[in-house]
Amino acid sequence: RELAHDLVLKEQQIEYLISVLPGIGTSEKEQEERIRVLEKELREVEEERRQAVKEKEECLERLDEVIRGVRRV
């Protein structure tokens, strides 16, 4: 009886996991388009990240120059 209950519970868990898989209910073409959109978004976000890193490095250099200037005085 306990084994039967465990099997039913596992089956329900598996069914739930299958139902939340990405792409379920969408066509292959729709999935491919979604991938293209996400790849474009990733490229844009990566460029923003690169710019932010560059800006951070420039700020650190300016801060270092300010600190060095203060030490000289």
N, CA, C, O and CB atoms as a CASP TS submission, in Angstrom:
PFRMAT TS
TARGET T0000
AUTHOR 0000-0000-0000
METHOD Language model
MODEL 1
PARENT N/A
ATOM      1  N   ARG     1       0.831  -1.197   0.000  1.00  0.00           N
ATOM      2  CA  ARG     1       0.000   0.000   0.000  1.00  0.00           C
ATOM      3  C   ARG     1       0.877   1.263   0.000  1.00  0.00           C
ATOM      4  O   ARG     1       0.619   2.208  -0.745  1.00  0.00           O
ATOM      5  CB  ARG     1      -0.946  -0.003   1.223  1.00  0.00           C
ATOM      6  N   GLU     2       1.917   1.262   0.848  1.00  0.00           N
ATOM      7  CA  GLU     2       2.823   2.409   0.911  1.00  0.00           C
ATOM      8  C   GLU     2       3.573   2.573  -0.404  1.00  0.00           C
ATOM      9  O   GLU     2       3.779   3.693  -0.872  1.00  0.00           O
ATOM     10  CB  GLU     2       3.819   2.250   2.074  1.00  0.00           C
ATOM     11  N   LEU     3       3.977   1.463  -0.996  1.00  0.00           N
ATOM     12  CA  LEU     3       4.671   1.501  -2.281  1.00  0.00           C
ATOM     13  C   LEU     3       3.765   2.094  -3.356  1.00  0.00           C
ATOM     14  O   LEU     3       4.211   2.910  -4.162  1.00  0.00           O
ATOM     15  CB  LEU     3       5.135   0.088  -2.689  1.00  0.00           C
ATOM     16  N   ALA     4       2.510   1.694  -3.373  1.00  0.00           N
ATOM     17  CA  ALA     4       1.561   2.227  -4.350  1.00  0.00           C
ATOM     18  C   ALA     4       1.403   3.736  -4.166  1.00  0.00           C
ATOM     19  O   ALA     4       1.356   4.484  -5.142  1.00  0.00           O
ATOM     20  CB  ALA     4       0.190   1.523  -4.220  1.00  0.00           C
ATOM     21  N   HIS     5       1.322   4.173  -2.923  1.00  0.00           N
ATOM     22  CA  HIS     5       1.192   5.603  -2.634  1.00  0.00           C
ATOM     23  C   HIS     5       2.430   6.351  -3.135  1.00  0.00           C
ATOM     24  O   HIS     5       2.309   7.405  -3.759  1.00  0.00           O
ATOM     25  CB  HIS     5       0.992   5.840  -1.111  1.00  0.00           C
ATOM     26  N   ASP     6       3.627   5.801  -2.859  1.00  0.00           N
ATOM     27  CA  ASP     6       4.868   6.424  -3.314  1.00  0.00           C
ATOM     28  C   ASP     6       4.931   6.512  -4.832  1.00  0.00           C
ATOM     29  O   ASP     6       5.364   7.525  -5.381  1.00  0.00           O
ATOM     30  CB  ASP     6       6.067   5.647  -2.793  1.00  0.00           C
ATOM     31  N   LEU     7       4.498   5.451  -5.512  1.00  0.00           N
ATOM     32  CA  LEU     7       4.496   5.456  -6.976  1.00  0.00           C
ATOM     33  C   LEU     7       3.554   6.521  -7.533  1.00  0.00           C
ATOM     34  O   LEU     7       3.899   7.221  -8.485  1.00  0.00           O
ATOM     35  CB  LEU     7       4.097   4.080  -7.509  1.00  0.00           C
ATOM     36  N   VAL     8       2.374   6.644  -6.943  1.00  0.00           N
ATOM     37  CA  VAL     8       1.423   7.664  -7.390  1.00  0.00           C
ATOM     38  C   VAL     8       2.004   9.052  -7.152  1.00  0.00           C
ATOM     39  O   VAL     8       1.887   9.924  -8.013  1.00  0.00           O
ATOM     40  CB  VAL     8       0.066   7.512  -6.658  1.00  0.00           C
ATOM     41  N   LEU     9       2.620   9.265  -6.014  1.00  0.00           N
ATOM     42  CA  LEU     9       3.220  10.556  -5.693  1.00  0.00           C
ATOM     43  C   LEU     9       4.337  10.887  -6.677  1.00  0.00           C
ATOM     44  O   LEU     9       4.407  12.011  -7.173  1.00  0.00           O
ATOM     45  CB  LEU     9       3.760  10.557  -4.255  1.00  0.00           C
ATOM     46  N   LYS    10       5.203   9.931  -6.965  1.00  0.00           N
ATOM     47  CA  LYS    10       6.286  10.134  -7.934  1.00  0.00           C
ATOM     48  C   LYS    10       5.731  10.440  -9.313  1.00  0.00           C
ATOM     49  O   LYS    10       6.257  11.309 -10.008  1.00  0.00           O
ATOM     50  CB  LYS    10       7.192   8.900  -7.997  1.00  0.00           C
ATOM     51  N   GLU    11       4.682   9.745  -9.721  1.00  0.00           N
ATOM     52  CA  GLU    11       4.077   9.983 -11.026  1.00  0.00           C
ATOM     53  C   GLU    11       3.547  11.413 -11.095  1.00  0.00           C
ATOM     54  O   GLU    11       3.710  12.084 -12.115  1.00  0.00           O
ATOM     55  CB  GLU    11       2.942   8.966 -11.298  1.00  0.00           C
ATOM     56  N   GLN    12       2.919  11.880 -10.030  1.00  0.00           N
ATOM     57  CA  GLN    12       2.399  13.251 -10.012  1.00  0.00           C
ATOM     58  C   GLN    12       3.542  14.261 -10.073  1.00  0.00           C
ATOM     59  O   GLN    12       3.428  15.284 -10.749  1.00  0.00           O
ATOM     60  CB  GLN    12       1.544  13.491  -8.749  1.00  0.00           C
ATOM     61  N   GLN    13       4.621  13.987  -9.387  1.00  0.00           N
ATOM     62  CA  GLN    13       5.778  14.886  -9.425  1.00  0.00           C
ATOM     63  C   GLN    13       6.370  14.947 -10.830  1.00  0.00           C
ATOM     64  O   GLN    13       6.725  16.020 -11.319  1.00  0.00           O
ATOM     65  CB  GLN    13       6.851  14.428  -8.417  1.00  0.00           C
ATOM     66  N   ILE    14       6.472  13.794 -11.467  1.00  0.00           N
ATOM     67  CA  ILE    14       7.002  13.734 -12.834  1.00  0.00           C
ATOM     68  C   ILE    14       6.089  14.493 -13.795  1.00  0.00           C
ATOM     69  O   ILE    14       6.569  15.252 -14.637  1.00  0.00           O
ATOM     70  CB  ILE    14       7.159  12.265 -13.292  1.00  0.00           C
ATOM     71  N   GLU    15       4.800  14.295 -13.676  1.00  0.00           N
ATOM     72  CA  GLU    15       3.846  15.009 -14.526  1.00  0.00           C
ATOM     73  C   GLU    15       3.978  16.524 -14.349  1.00  0.00           C
ATOM     74  O   GLU    15       3.925  17.274 -15.324  1.00  0.00           O
ATOM     75  CB  GLU    15       2.409  14.562 -14.207  1.00  0.00           C
ATOM     76  N   TYR    16       4.148  16.968 -13.104  1.00  0.00           N
ATOM     77  CA  TYR    16       4.312  18.393 -12.850  1.00  0.00           C
ATOM     78  C   TYR    16       5.591  18.905 -13.512  1.00  0.00           C
ATOM     79  O   TYR    16       5.572  19.940 -14.177  1.00  0.00           O
ATOM     80  CB  TYR    16       4.340  18.673 -11.336  1.00  0.00           C
ATOM     81  N   LEU    17       6.698  18.187 -13.335  1.00  0.00           N
ATOM     82  CA  LEU    17       7.964  18.610 -13.924  1.00  0.00           C
ATOM     83  C   LEU    17       7.868  18.691 -15.450  1.00  0.00           C
ATOM     84  O   LEU    17       8.392  19.624 -16.059  1.00  0.00           O
ATOM     85  CB  LEU    17       9.083  17.648 -13.518  1.00  0.00           C
ATOM     86  N   ILE    18       7.212  17.735 -16.048  1.00  0.00           N
ATOM     87  CA  ILE    18       7.028  17.755 -17.502  1.00  0.00           C
ATOM     88  C   ILE    18       6.213  18.972 -17.909  1.00  0.00           C
ATOM     89  O   ILE    18       6.512  19.612 -18.917  1.00  0.00           O
ATOM     90  CB  ILE    18       6.340  16.463 -17.986  1.00  0.00           C
ATOM     91  N   SER    19       5.193  19.291 -17.139  1.00  0.00           N
ATOM     92  CA  SER    19       4.312  20.408 -17.504  1.00  0.00           C
ATOM     93  C   SER    19       5.002  21.759 -17.430  1.00  0.00           C
ATOM     94  O   SER    19       4.579  22.696 -18.107  1.00  0.00           O
ATOM     95  CB  SER    19       3.102  20.420 -16.609  1.00  0.00           C
ATOM     96  N   VAL    20       6.057  21.889 -16.624  1.00  0.00           N
ATOM     97  CA  VAL    20       6.736  23.179 -16.491  1.00  0.00           C
ATOM     98  C   VAL    20       8.017  23.259 -17.321  1.00  0.00           C
ATOM     99  O   VAL    20       8.750  24.244 -17.237  1.00  0.00           O
ATOM    100  CB  VAL    20       7.059  23.443 -15.036  1.00  0.00           C
ATOM    101  N   LEU    21       8.283  22.242 -18.107  1.00  0.00           N
ATOM    102  CA  LEU    21       9.451  22.301 -18.986  1.00  0.00           C
ATOM    103  C   LEU    21       9.292  23.451 -19.974  1.00  0.00           C
ATOM    104  O   LEU    21       8.206  23.664 -20.512  1.00  0.00           O
ATOM    105  CB  LEU    21       9.645  20.960 -19.738  1.00  0.00           C
ATOM    106  N   PRO    22      10.383  24.200 -20.217  1.00  0.00           N
ATOM    107  CA  PRO    22      10.277  25.264 -21.217  1.00  0.00           C
ATOM    108  C   PRO    22      10.031  24.666 -22.594  1.00  0.00           C
ATOM    109  O   PRO    22      10.605  23.637 -22.953  1.00  0.00           O
ATOM    110  CB  PRO    22      11.553  26.134 -21.230  1.00  0.00           C
ATOM    111  N   GLY    23       9.191  25.310 -23.338  1.00  0.00           N
ATOM    112  CA  GLY    23       8.924  24.852 -24.691  1.00  0.00           C
ATOM    113  C   GLY    23       7.711  23.964 -24.824  1.00  0.00           C
ATOM    114  O   GLY    23       7.244  23.723 -25.937  1.00  0.00           O
ATOM    115  N   ILE    24       7.194  23.475 -23.726  1.00  0.00           N
ATOM    116  CA  ILE    24       5.992  22.643 -23.807  1.00  0.00           C
ATOM    117  C   ILE    24       4.841  23.536 -24.265  1.00  0.00           C
ATOM    118  O   ILE    24       4.579  24.582 -23.671  1.00  0.00           O
ATOM    119  CB  ILE    24       5.667  21.954 -22.423  1.00  0.00           C
ATOM    120  N   GLY    25       4.175  23.120 -25.304  1.00  0.00           N
ATOM    121  CA  GLY    25       3.048  23.896 -25.812  1.00  0.00           C
ATOM    122  C   GLY    25       3.431  24.917 -26.872  1.00  0.00           C
ATOM    123  O   GLY    25       2.578  25.677 -27.330  1.00  0.00           O
ATOM    124  N   THR    26       4.704  24.949 -27.271  1.00  0.00           N
ATOM    125  CA  THR    26       5.119  25.866 -28.339  1.00  0.00           C
ATOM    126  C   THR    26       5.770  25.065 -29.457  1.00  0.00           C
ATOM    127  O   THR    26       6.359  24.008 -29.231  1.00  0.00           O
ATOM    128  CB  THR    26       6.098  26.954 -27.799  1.00  0.00           C
ATOM    129  N   SER    27       5.650  25.590 -30.654  1.00  0.00           N
ATOM    130  CA  SER    27       6.203  24.878 -31.802  1.00  0.00           C
ATOM    131  C   SER    27       7.716  25.047 -31.858  1.00  0.00           C
ATOM    132  O   SER    27       8.290  25.893 -31.172  1.00  0.00           O
ATOM    133  CB  SER    27       5.563  25.377 -33.105  1.00  0.00           C
ATOM    134  N   GLU    28       8.339  24.235 -32.676  1.00  0.00           N
ATOM    135  CA  GLU    28       9.792  24.318 -32.842  1.00  0.00           C
ATOM    136  C   GLU    28      10.178  25.694 -33.375  1.00  0.00           C
ATOM    137  O   GLU    28      11.167  26.283 -32.938  1.00  0.00           O
ATOM    138  CB  GLU    28      10.302  23.207 -33.795  1.00  0.00           C
ATOM    139  N   LYS    29       9.390  26.202 -34.323  1.00  0.00           N
ATOM    140  CA  LYS    29       9.673  27.516 -34.891  1.00  0.00           C
ATOM    141  C   LYS    29       9.582  28.607 -33.812  1.00  0.00           C
ATOM    142  O   LYS    29      10.419  29.509 -33.774  1.00  0.00           O
ATOM    143  CB  LYS    29       8.694  27.821 -36.047  1.00  0.00           C
ATOM    144  N   GLU    30       8.585  28.529 -32.950  1.00  0.00           N
ATOM    145  CA  GLU    30       8.437  29.504 -31.870  1.00  0.00           C
ATOM    146  C   GLU    30       9.612  29.412 -30.891  1.00  0.00           C
ATOM    147  O   GLU    30      10.105  30.428 -30.402  1.00  0.00           O
ATOM    148  CB  GLU    30       7.103  29.285 -31.128  1.00  0.00           C
ATOM    149  N   GLN    31      10.048  28.191 -30.614  1.00  0.00           N
ATOM    150  CA  GLN    31      11.191  28.007 -29.722  1.00  0.00           C
ATOM    151  C   GLN    31      12.461  28.587 -30.335  1.00  0.00           C
ATOM    152  O   GLN    31      13.254  29.221 -29.639  1.00  0.00           O
ATOM    153  CB  GLN    31      11.389  26.521 -29.406  1.00  0.00           C
ATOM    154  N   GLU    32      12.657  28.372 -31.631  1.00  0.00           N
ATOM    155  CA  GLU    32      13.827  28.924 -32.310  1.00  0.00           C
ATOM    156  C   GLU    32      13.807  30.451 -32.282  1.00  0.00           C
ATOM    157  O   GLU    32      14.836  31.086 -32.052  1.00  0.00           O
ATOM    158  CB  GLU    32      13.889  28.424 -33.760  1.00  0.00           C
ATOM    159  N   GLU    33      12.642  31.032 -32.515  1.00  0.00           N
ATOM    160  CA  GLU    33      12.514  32.490 -32.463  1.00  0.00           C
ATOM    161  C   GLU    33      12.806  33.000 -31.051  1.00  0.00           C
ATOM    162  O   GLU    33      13.471  34.022 -30.885  1.00  0.00           O
ATOM    163  CB  GLU    33      11.100  32.930 -32.911  1.00  0.00           C
ATOM    164  N   ARG    34      12.320  32.303 -30.057  1.00  0.00           N
ATOM    165  CA  ARG    34      12.574  32.693 -28.661  1.00  0.00           C
ATOM    166  C   ARG    34      14.069  32.641 -28.368  1.00  0.00           C
ATOM    167  O   ARG    34      14.598  33.515 -27.681  1.00  0.00           O
ATOM    168  CB  ARG    34      11.803  31.771 -27.679  1.00  0.00           C
ATOM    169  N   ILE    35      14.743  31.631 -28.880  1.00  0.00           N
ATOM    170  CA  ILE    35      16.192  31.509 -28.694  1.00  0.00           C
ATOM    171  C   ILE    35      16.901  32.691 -29.349  1.00  0.00           C
ATOM    172  O   ILE    35      17.815  33.267 -28.760  1.00  0.00           O
ATOM    173  CB  ILE    35      16.714  30.170 -29.283  1.00  0.00           C
ATOM    174  N   ARG    36      16.483  33.059 -30.570  1.00  0.00           N
ATOM    175  CA  ARG    36      17.094  34.206 -31.255  1.00  0.00           C
ATOM    176  C   ARG    36      16.907  35.487 -30.448  1.00  0.00           C
ATOM    177  O   ARG    36      17.840  36.277 -30.303  1.00  0.00           O
ATOM    178  CB  ARG    36      16.491  34.378 -32.662  1.00  0.00           C
ATOM    179  N   VAL    37      15.708  35.689 -29.927  1.00  0.00           N
ATOM    180  CA  VAL    37      15.423  36.879 -29.124  1.00  0.00           C
ATOM    181  C   VAL    37      16.300  36.889 -27.873  1.00  0.00           C
ATOM    182  O   VAL    37      16.875  37.918 -27.518  1.00  0.00           O
ATOM    183  CB  VAL    37      13.925  36.930 -28.734  1.00  0.00           C
ATOM    184  N   LEU    38      16.395  35.746 -27.215  1.00  0.00           N
ATOM    185  CA  LEU    38      17.208  35.664 -26.005  1.00  0.00           C
ATOM    186  C   LEU    38      18.693  35.865 -26.302  1.00  0.00           C
ATOM    187  O   LEU    38      19.401  36.482 -25.506  1.00  0.00           O
ATOM    188  CB  LEU    38      16.995  34.323 -25.323  1.00  0.00           C
ATOM    189  N   GLU    39      19.171  35.354 -27.429  1.00  0.00           N
ATOM    190  CA  GLU    39      20.573  35.555 -27.805  1.00  0.00           C
ATOM    191  C   GLU    39      20.859  37.032 -28.049  1.00  0.00           C
ATOM    192  O   GLU    39      21.903  37.540 -27.639  1.00  0.00           O
ATOM    193  CB  GLU    39      20.920  34.733 -29.060  1.00  0.00           C
ATOM    194  N   LYS    40      19.936  37.725 -28.716  1.00  0.00           N
ATOM    195  CA  LYS    40      20.090  39.160 -28.959  1.00  0.00           C
ATOM    196  C   LYS    40      20.106  39.918 -27.636  1.00  0.00           C
ATOM    197  O   LYS    40      20.931  40.806 -27.422  1.00  0.00           O
ATOM    198  CB  LYS    40      18.954  39.686 -29.868  1.00  0.00           C
ATOM    199  N   GLU    41      19.186  39.552 -26.760  1.00  0.00           N
ATOM    200  CA  GLU    41      19.121  40.190 -25.446  1.00  0.00           C
ATOM    201  C   GLU    41      20.412  39.944 -24.669  1.00  0.00           C
ATOM    202  O   GLU    41      20.914  40.846 -23.998  1.00  0.00           O
ATOM    203  CB  GLU    41      17.908  39.669 -24.650  1.00  0.00           C
ATOM    204  N   LEU    42      20.943  38.746 -24.754  1.00  0.00           N
ATOM    205  CA  LEU    42      22.188  38.413 -24.071  1.00  0.00           C
ATOM    206  C   LEU    42      23.338  39.263 -24.606  1.00  0.00           C
ATOM    207  O   LEU    42      24.146  39.771 -23.828  1.00  0.00           O
ATOM    208  CB  LEU    42      22.508  36.918 -24.234  1.00  0.00           C
ATOM    209  N   ARG    43      23.418  39.422 -25.925  1.00  0.00           N
ATOM    210  CA  ARG    43      24.476  40.253 -26.510  1.00  0.00           C
ATOM    211  C   ARG    43      24.370  41.691 -26.013  1.00  0.00           C
ATOM    212  O   ARG    43      25.382  42.317 -25.697  1.00  0.00           O
ATOM    213  CB  ARG    43      24.402  40.218 -28.049  1.00  0.00           C
ATOM    214  N   GLU    44      23.148  42.215 -25.944  1.00  0.00           N
ATOM    215  CA  GLU    44      22.953  43.592 -25.483  1.00  0.00           C
ATOM    216  C   GLU    44      23.349  43.742 -24.018  1.00  0.00           C
ATOM    217  O   GLU    44      24.018  44.705 -23.644  1.00  0.00           O
ATOM    218  CB  GLU    44      21.493  44.020 -25.679  1.00  0.00           C
ATOM    219  N   VAL    45      22.939  42.799 -23.208  1.00  0.00           N
ATOM    220  CA  VAL    45      23.262  42.866 -21.777  1.00  0.00           C
ATOM    221  C   VAL    45      24.770  42.712 -21.570  1.00  0.00           C
ATOM    222  O   VAL    45      25.344  43.364 -20.699  1.00  0.00           O
ATOM    223  CB  VAL    45      22.493  41.770 -20.988  1.00  0.00           C
ATOM    224  N   GLU    46      25.401  41.868 -22.352  1.00  0.00           N
ATOM    225  CA  GLU    46      26.845  41.676 -22.239  1.00  0.00           C
ATOM    226  C   GLU    46      27.572  42.973 -22.611  1.00  0.00           C
ATOM    227  O   GLU    46      28.560  43.336 -21.971  1.00  0.00           O
ATOM    228  CB  GLU    46      27.317  40.506 -23.148  1.00  0.00           C
ATOM    229  N   GLU    47      27.096  43.656 -23.619  1.00  0.00           N
ATOM    230  CA  GLU    47      27.710  44.934 -23.999  1.00  0.00           C
ATOM    231  C   GLU    47      27.524  45.956 -22.873  1.00  0.00           C
ATOM    232  O   GLU    47      28.444  46.714 -22.566  1.00  0.00           O
ATOM    233  CB  GLU    47      27.094  45.469 -25.328  1.00  0.00           C
ATOM    234  N   GLU    48      26.353  45.979 -22.266  1.00  0.00           N
ATOM    235  CA  GLU    48      26.131  46.873 -21.128  1.00  0.00           C
ATOM    236  C   GLU    48      27.079  46.542 -19.991  1.00  0.00           C
ATOM    237  O   GLU    48      27.611  47.439 -19.337  1.00  0.00           O
ATOM    238  CB  GLU    48      24.679  46.785 -20.645  1.00  0.00           C
ATOM    239  N   ARG    49      27.290  45.263 -19.754  1.00  0.00           N
ATOM    240  CA  ARG    49      28.207  44.844 -18.696  1.00  0.00           C
ATOM    241  C   ARG    49      29.622  45.309 -18.998  1.00  0.00           C
ATOM    242  O   ARG    49      30.314  45.817 -18.116  1.00  0.00           O
ATOM    243  CB  ARG    49      28.176  43.321 -18.526  1.00  0.00           C
ATOM    244  N   ARG    50      30.056  45.134 -20.250  1.00  0.00           N
ATOM    245  CA  ARG    50      31.402  45.580 -20.639  1.00  0.00           C
ATOM    246  C   ARG    50      31.568  47.077 -20.421  1.00  0.00           C
ATOM    247  O   ARG    50      32.593  47.533 -19.915  1.00  0.00           O
ATOM    248  CB  ARG    50      31.681  45.233 -22.108  1.00  0.00           C
ATOM    249  N   GLN    51      30.548  47.836 -20.809  1.00  0.00           N
ATOM    250  CA  GLN    51      30.605  49.289 -20.619  1.00  0.00           C
ATOM    251  C   GLN    51      30.670  49.640 -19.135  1.00  0.00           C
ATOM    252  O   GLN    51      31.411  50.543 -18.746  1.00  0.00           O
ATOM    253  CB  GLN    51      29.386  49.966 -21.271  1.00  0.00           C
ATOM    254  N   ALA    52      29.910  48.946 -18.315  1.00  0.00           N
ATOM    255  CA  ALA    52      29.915  49.204 -16.878  1.00  0.00           C
ATOM    256  C   ALA    52      31.284  48.882 -16.277  1.00  0.00           C
ATOM    257  O   ALA    52      31.773  49.621 -15.422  1.00  0.00           O
ATOM    258  CB  ALA    52      28.817  48.381 -16.180  1.00  0.00           C
ATOM    259  N   VAL    53      31.903  47.788 -16.714  1.00  0.00           N
ATOM    260  CA  VAL    53      33.231  47.424 -16.225  1.00  0.00           C
ATOM    261  C   VAL    53      34.237  48.499 -16.638  1.00  0.00           C
ATOM    262  O   VAL    53      35.085  48.901 -15.841  1.00  0.00           O
ATOM    263  CB  VAL    53      33.659  46.030 -16.770  1.00  0.00           C
ATOM    264  N   LYS    54      34.142  48.958 -17.877  1.00  0.00           N
ATOM    265  CA  LYS    54      35.048  50.010 -18.360  1.00  0.00           C
ATOM    266  C   LYS    54      34.868  51.285 -17.540  1.00  0.00           C
ATOM    267  O   LYS    54      35.846  51.919 -17.144  1.00  0.00           O
ATOM    268  CB  LYS    54      34.798  50.301 -19.862  1.00  0.00           C
ATOM    269  N   GLU    55      33.628  51.652 -17.291  1.00  0.00           N
ATOM    270  CA  GLU    55      33.347  52.845 -16.502  1.00  0.00           C
ATOM    271  C   GLU    55      33.878  52.688 -15.072  1.00  0.00           C
ATOM    272  O   GLU    55      34.429  53.631 -14.503  1.00  0.00           O
ATOM    273  CB  GLU    55      31.834  53.129 -16.484  1.00  0.00           C
ATOM    274  N   LYS    56      33.710  51.512 -14.506  1.00  0.00           N
ATOM    275  CA  LYS    56      34.220  51.247 -13.156  1.00  0.00           C
ATOM    276  C   LYS    56      35.727  51.405 -13.124  1.00  0.00           C
ATOM    277  O   LYS    56      36.264  52.020 -12.202  1.00  0.00           O
ATOM    278  CB  LYS    56      33.824  49.836 -12.686  1.00  0.00           C
ATOM    279  N   GLU    57      36.417  50.860 -14.114  1.00  0.00           N
ATOM    280  CA  GLU    57      37.873  50.959 -14.159  1.00  0.00           C
ATOM    281  C   GLU    57      38.321  52.411 -14.299  1.00  0.00           C
ATOM    282  O   GLU    57      39.295  52.825 -13.671  1.00  0.00           O
ATOM    283  CB  GLU    57      38.428  50.122 -15.314  1.00  0.00           C
ATOM    284  N   GLU    58      37.614  53.180 -15.120  1.00  0.00           N
ATOM    285  CA  GLU    58      37.939  54.600 -15.271  1.00  0.00           C
ATOM    286  C   GLU    58      37.726  55.348 -13.958  1.00  0.00           C
ATOM    287  O   GLU    58      38.535  56.201 -13.595  1.00  0.00           O
ATOM    288  CB  GLU    58      37.087  55.232 -16.386  1.00  0.00           C
ATOM    289  N   CYS    59      36.660  55.040 -13.254  1.00  0.00           N
ATOM    290  CA  CYS    59      36.393  55.680 -11.956  1.00  0.00           C
ATOM    291  C   CYS    59      37.476  55.320 -10.948  1.00  0.00           C
ATOM    292  O   CYS    59      37.921  56.173 -10.181  1.00  0.00           O
ATOM    293  CB  CYS    59      35.007  55.262 -11.415  1.00  0.00           C
ATOM    294  N   LEU    60      37.899  54.069 -10.948  1.00  0.00           N
ATOM    295  CA  LEU    60      38.955  53.650 -10.033  1.00  0.00           C
ATOM    296  C   LEU    60      40.270  54.365 -10.335  1.00  0.00           C
ATOM    297  O   LEU    60      41.004  54.736  -9.419  1.00  0.00           O
ATOM    298  CB  LEU    60      39.152  52.139 -10.111  1.00  0.00           C
ATOM    299  N   GLU    61      40.565  54.556 -11.618  1.00  0.00           N
ATOM    300  CA  GLU    61      41.781  55.277 -11.994  1.00  0.00           C
ATOM    301  C   GLU    61      41.708  56.728 -11.516  1.00  0.00           C
ATOM    302  O   GLU    61      42.680  57.249 -10.968  1.00  0.00           O
ATOM    303  CB  GLU    61      41.992  55.225 -13.523  1.00  0.00           C
ATOM    304  N   ARG    62      40.566  57.378 -11.721  1.00  0.00           N
ATOM    305  CA  ARG    62      40.402  58.765 -11.267  1.00  0.00           C
ATOM    306  C   ARG    62      40.520  58.840  -9.749  1.00  0.00           C
ATOM    307  O   ARG    62      41.155  59.750  -9.216  1.00  0.00           O
ATOM    308  CB  ARG    62      39.038  59.337 -11.728  1.00  0.00           C
ATOM    309  N   LEU    63      39.913  57.890  -9.057  1.00  0.00           N
ATOM    310  CA  LEU    63      39.986  57.870  -7.601  1.00  0.00           C
ATOM    311  C   LEU    63      41.424  57.697  -7.142  1.00  0.00           C
ATOM    312  O   LEU    63      41.868  58.356  -6.201  1.00  0.00           O
ATOM    313  CB  LEU    63      39.110  56.751  -7.032  1.00  0.00           C
ATOM    314  N   ASP    64      42.145  56.814  -7.804  1.00  0.00           N
ATOM    315  CA  ASP    64      43.548  56.599  -7.468  1.00  0.00           C
ATOM    316  C   ASP    64      44.348  57.886  -7.662  1.00  0.00           C
ATOM    317  O   ASP    64      45.196  58.219  -6.834  1.00  0.00           O
ATOM    318  CB  ASP    64      44.140  55.465  -8.324  1.00  0.00           C
ATOM    319  N   GLU    65      44.085  58.608  -8.747  1.00  0.00           N
ATOM    320  CA  GLU    65      44.773  59.871  -8.994  1.00  0.00           C
ATOM    321  C   GLU    65      44.444  60.896  -7.910  1.00  0.00           C
ATOM    322  O   GLU    65      45.323  61.634  -7.465  1.00  0.00           O
ATOM    323  CB  GLU    65      44.396  60.420 -10.373  1.00  0.00           C
ATOM    324  N   VAL    66      43.202  60.943  -7.493  1.00  0.00           N
ATOM    325  CA  VAL    66      42.788  61.874  -6.430  1.00  0.00           C
ATOM    326  C   VAL    66      43.503  61.523  -5.125  1.00  0.00           C
ATOM    327  O   VAL    66      44.010  62.402  -4.427  1.00  0.00           O
ATOM    328  CB  VAL    66      41.240  61.836  -6.229  1.00  0.00           C
ATOM    329  N   ILE    67      43.538  60.232  -4.805  1.00  0.00           N
ATOM    330  CA  ILE    67      44.193  59.801  -3.567  1.00  0.00           C
ATOM    331  C   ILE    67      45.686  60.151  -3.611  1.00  0.00           C
ATOM    332  O   ILE    67      46.248  60.624  -2.623  1.00  0.00           O
ATOM    333  CB  ILE    67      44.000  58.274  -3.347  1.00  0.00           C
ATOM    334  N   ARG    68      46.305  59.918  -4.739  1.00  0.00           N
ATOM    335  CA  ARG    68      47.728  60.259  -4.871  1.00  0.00           C
ATOM    336  C   ARG    68      47.928  61.755  -4.738  1.00  0.00           C
ATOM    337  O   ARG    68      48.906  62.197  -4.135  1.00  0.00           O
ATOM    338  CB  ARG    68      48.286  59.770  -6.217  1.00  0.00           C
ATOM    339  N   GLY    69      47.015  62.542  -5.292  1.00  0.00           N
ATOM    340  CA  GLY    69      47.109  64.008  -5.178  1.00  0.00           C
ATOM    341  C   GLY    69      46.973  64.475  -3.754  1.00  0.00           C
ATOM    342  O   GLY    69      47.647  65.420  -3.344  1.00  0.00           O
ATOM    343  N   VAL    70      46.119  63.833  -2.995  1.00  0.00           N
ATOM    344  CA  VAL    70      45.903  64.207  -1.591  1.00  0.00           C
ATOM    345  C   VAL    70      47.157  63.868  -0.771  1.00  0.00           C
ATOM    346  O   VAL    70      47.536  64.627   0.121  1.00  0.00           O
ATOM    347  CB  VAL    70      44.647  63.473  -1.006  1.00  0.00           C
ATOM    348  N   ARG    71      47.780  62.765  -1.062  1.00  0.00           N
ATOM    349  CA  ARG    71      48.967  62.345  -0.313  1.00  0.00           C
ATOM    350  C   ARG    71      50.134  63.316  -0.524  1.00  0.00           C
ATOM    351  O   ARG    71      50.965  63.484   0.368  1.00  0.00           O
ATOM    352  CB  ARG    71      49.383  60.927  -0.730  1.00  0.00           C
ATOM    353  N   ARG    72      50.201  63.947  -1.681  1.00  0.00           N
ATOM    354  CA  ARG    72      51.293  64.864  -1.997  1.00  0.00           C
ATOM    355  C   ARG    72      51.170  66.174  -1.235  1.00  0.00           C
ATOM    356  O   ARG    72      52.161  66.861  -0.990  1.00  0.00           O
ATOM    357  CB  ARG    72      51.332  65.139  -3.489  1.00  0.00           C
ATOM    358  N   VAL    73      49.958  66.505  -0.869  1.00  0.00           N
ATOM    359  CA  VAL    73      49.723  67.806  -0.212  1.00  0.00           C
ATOM    360  C   VAL    73      50.066  67.787   1.236  1.00  0.00           C
ATOM    361  O   VAL    73      49.922  68.802   1.918  1.00  0.00           O
ATOM    362  CB  VAL    73      48.299  68.225  -0.365  1.00  0.00           C
TER
END
